[in-house]
Structures are given as C-alpha cells and as structure tokens.
Amino acid sequence: RRVPTFLPMADNKDALRALKIKTGVLRRAQRELAMYRAEIVSEGAKLDTMKANGRDPHDIKQQDQVLGESSMMIGDCTTRRENAYNDLLAAMDEHGKDCDGSEESAAAQAILDEVEPLVEG
C-alpha cells in the first residue's frame, strides 16, 4: 500500500493559512491602534476648539464623551495587539520551519519585527 504524498503539503498549506490569518489579525490590531491614537488627537483638538468658541455645554459634554470612548479603546487595542503578537510569534515557532522562505512567513516576520519594539514584556 502506498502512503499518500499530499499529506505534508496539506500540513504546509494549513501552516501557511494559519500564518496568513494571524499576520492579518496583528496587522489589523496595529492599524486600529494607530487610528484610535489619531482620533484622540483630532477629537481633542475639536473639543478644545468647541470650548474656545463657547459652544453649548451639552455639545461639549457629548464631544468629551466621544474623546473618552476613543481613549478607552486604546487599552483594548493594545491588549489585542499584544495577544495577536504572541499568537503570531507562537505560530512562527510552531510552523516556521514548514513555511520557511514563503511569502506568508516573510510577511509574518516583517510585522513581528515592526511590532516587537512596541509590545511590552
């Protein structure tokens, strides 16, 4: 009886898919974090302008709530980015040899290198 030769390829395909998904998750978390940080700057400036122009206190309170919600999202996004980083790092340790030299492996390593200095501990 002959052993099918497609099994290692299936493992490699699954490994490549896992790397691609985890890379996308980390990339998205990094992008969302940058977006919320930019939003805090723009919404803060908008709030300052509203206060300087003497806008209605209700409008100022609403704008302050928008700013607060964006600020709360920073912590959530930071946690999700760290979790995604650790997941991708574990996937690279697990599948790195199977996927060495692949486009997915290169993309995963590039985002890991980009995020590594930003991740605490």
Residue pairs with C-beta under 8 A, 6 or more apart in sequence:
11 98
12 98
12 99
15 94
15 95
15 98
15 99
16 95
16 99
16 102
16 104
18 91
18 95
19 88
19 91
19 92
19 95
19 99
19 102
19 104
19 105
19 107
19 108
20 104
20 107
22 84
22 87
22 88
22 91
22 108
23 88
23 104
23 107
23 108
23 111
25 84
25 87
25 88
26 81
26 84
26 85
26 87
26 88
26 111
26 112
26 115
27 111
29 77
29 80
29 81
29 84
30 81
30 111
30 114
30 115
32 73
32 77
32 80
33 74
33 77
33 78
33 81
36 70
36 73
36 74
36 77
37 74
39 70
40 67
40 70
40 71
40 74
43 63
43 66
43 67
43 70
44 67
46 63
47 60
47 63
47 64
47 67
50 59
50 60
50 63
51 60
81 115
81 118
81 119
82 119
82 120
85 112
85 115
85 116
85 119
88 108
88 111
88 112
89 112
91 108
92 105
92 108
92 109
92 112
96 105
99 105
